[in-house]
Amino acid sequence: SHTGFFVFDMEKMIEFYTRIFGFHVNDKADDGRMVFLSADPKDHHQFIMFKGRTSKPGDTHFGHVAFRVRDMAMLRDIGKRLKQDPDVTDMRTCTHGNAWSIYFLDPEGNQA
């Protein structure tokens, strides 16, 4: 029910995922090395970011991350925000038969 990965720029990534997906910061480690985010009030966290990414930009960091949305209107709204974001690259849509998806690279090149 959650995923987590290391980031280079914690503040930039928090701003991106809260603005695009509507996540809220629910908790942080006292030393700021971990941030817990969720869009669902019943979940303490759906997404965790850790400071200290060591892979080089452009290196494969992980396969991808996926989020479930409540309906097609929400997916379209997220798609509009993604299209307007200058840090989003390689955006493409796909229908899998049982799901509709928007794939893109986030500000640090992670595939979502």
C-alpha positions in Angstrom: 0.0 0.0 0.0 3.0 2.3 -0.2 6.2 2.9 -2.1 9.4 4.8 -1.2 12.6 5.9 -2.9 15.6 8.1 -2.4 15.7 11.6 -3.8 18.4 14.2 -4.5 16.3 17.3 -3.7 13.7 16.6 -1.0 12.0 20.0 -1.0 11.6 20.0 -4.8 10.2 16.5 -4.8 7.7 17.2 -1.9 6.5 20.2 -3.8 6.1 18.2 -7.0 4.2 15.3 -5.6 1.9 17.4 -3.3 1.1 19.8 -6.2 0.5 17.2 -8.9 -1.1 14.3 -7.0 -2.6 16.1 -4.0 -0.4 14.3 -1.5 -0.1 15.8 2.0 3.0 15.6 4.2 1.8 13.5 7.1 5.0 13.0 9.0 8.7 13.7 8.8 11.7 12.2 10.6 13.1 14.6 13.1 16.4 14.9 11.1 14.4 15.5 7.9 15.9 12.4 6.1 12.4 10.8 5.6 9.1 12.3 4.6 5.8 10.4 4.6 3.1 11.5 2.2 -0.5 10.4 1.6 -3.6 11.5 -0.3 -5.8 9.2 1.7 -6.6 10.3 5.3 -6.9 6.7 6.4 -3.3 5.9 5.4 -0.4 7.4 7.4 1.7 7.1 4.2 1.3 5.9 0.7 4.6 7.4 -0.4 7.9 7.8 1.4 10.9 9.8 0.2 14.4 9.4 1.7 17.2 11.9 1.4 20.5 10.7 0.1 20.0 9.4 -3.4 23.4 8.3 -4.6 22.7 7.1 -8.2 23.6 9.5 -11.0 20.8 11.5 -12.7 19.7 9.4 -15.6 20.7 6.1 -14.0 17.9 3.6 -13.5 16.7 4.2 -9.9 13.6 2.0 -9.9 11.1 0.6 -12.4 8.1 2.9 -11.8 5.6 4.0 -9.2 1.8 3.8 -9.7 -1.1 5.5 -7.9 -4.7 4.6 -8.0 -7.1 7.5 -8.6 -10.8 7.7 -7.8 -12.1 8.3 -11.4 -11.3 9.4 -15.0 -11.9 13.1 -14.1 -9.2 12.9 -11.5 -6.8 11.2 -14.0 -7.5 14.0 -16.6 -6.9 16.7 -14.0 -3.6 15.1 -13.1 -2.7 14.9 -16.8 -3.4 18.6 -17.2 -1.1 19.5 -14.3 1.6 17.1 -15.7 1.5 18.7 -19.1 1.9 22.2 -17.6 4.9 21.2 -15.4 8.2 22.1 -17.0 10.0 19.5 -15.0 7.9 16.6 -16.4 9.4 14.8 -19.4 8.5 11.8 -21.6 4.8 12.0 -20.8 2.6 9.4 -22.6 -0.8 7.8 -22.1 -1.7 4.2 -22.4 -4.8 2.0 -22.1 -4.1 -1.4 -20.7 -7.6 -2.8 -21.2 -8.3 -2.9 -17.4 -6.7 0.5 -16.6 -5.8 3.9 -18.1 -2.4 5.2 -17.4 -0.2 8.3 -17.7 3.5 7.6 -17.7 6.1 10.3 -17.3 9.5 11.1 -15.8 9.3 13.2 -12.6 11.8 16.1 -11.9 14.5 13.6 -10.9 13.9 11.3 -13.9 11.9 8.6 -12.0 9.2 6.9 -14.1 5.8 7.3 -12.6 
